[in-house]
């Protein structure tokens, strides 16, 4: 049977789920909901860094990302931060959609799937 590890689990969700050598992160948002799209994206991605490192992975091993924006007008601002964060030559498969987020002050959320480092 395949092994499934869960980290940061509450009754509702896990922050990290690892199945075999694939890492799944629950949706990550910024802590600073009163900030603009750039700082919110930076804060959100720093949380992703910490979680994927804890799971034995890193940015170079991200396979897929789904980005949720409260308003597509923030697409360029989010991408300005994203493009600096993702290592050159390691862009994951990615989708970006406009969606209502859990709190009205949140502008961006991301869900990540990554491979563990070999």
N, C-alpha and C positions, 0 to 999 in steps of 0.2 A: 504494500500500500504506500501511496505517496504521503510524505510528511507535510503537515501544515503547521506553521508557527505563527502566532499572533502576538503583537506587542501593542501596548497602550490601549488595551481593550476595556471598553465599558459595556454596559448592557445594550447599547445602541450600535456601536461600531468599534473597529480597531484602527489605530493610526497606521499600522503596518501589518500586512499579511504576507508571509513568504511561503510559496508552494514550490517545492523542488528548488530551483535556482532563479525563480522569478519573484520579484518584489512588487507588491501592489501597495500604493499609498492611498489612504483616504483623502478626500478633498482638503486642500490646504488653502487658507485665507490669511490675510494680513491681520496682525494684532492691532494695527493703527488705522481703524476704520475712518478716522477723520482726515486722513491724508489723501493726497491726489493719487492718480493712477501709478505714476512712477515709483514713489515711496511704498505704496501698497504692494506693487509687484516685487520690488526688492525685498521687502519683509517676508512676503509669501515664499519667494524662492530661497531665502536663507533658511526657512523652516524645512523646505524640501531637502536642501543640502544636509541638514542635521539628521533628518529621518533616513535618507538613503544611505548615509554613512553608517548610521546605527544598524542598518539592515545588511551591511557588507557590500554596498554598491557606491556609485558616484555618478556625476553628470555624464561621463563618457559612456555609461552603460544604460542610459535611459532609452527605452524602446519606443514608448508611446506617451503622449501627453494630450490631455483634453483641457483646454482653457475655456473658462466661462467668464464672459464679460457682462456686467449689468447693462452696458450700452456700447454698441460697436463704435461710437465716436472715440472710445479709448483704445481702439485697436493699435494705432500707431504708437501711442505712449507706452502701452504694454510691450509691444514689439521692440521698442528702443532699449528697454531693460533686458528683455528675453535674449535679444541678439548678442548682447554683451556677456550674458550669463552662460549660454550654451557653448561648449567648446567647438571651435571650427572643425568641420569634418565629422561632427558627431550629432547632427540634428536628428531628433527622433521623428517618427511619424507623428503628426500633430493635427488636431482639429481645434477650431475656435468657434464658439457659438455665443449668441446673446441669450442671457437667461436671467430670471429673477434669482437672487441669491438669498441666503438664509436671513441676512440682516440688510436693511436698506442702506446702511453706510458702507457696505462692502462693494467694491468695484470689480474685483477679480478673484477667481478661484481656479485651482489647477488640480487635476487628478493625474497621477504618474504611474506608469508601469516600467520597471527596470529589470535588467538581468544582474545577478550578483557577480562580483568580480571573480574571475577564475583563479 
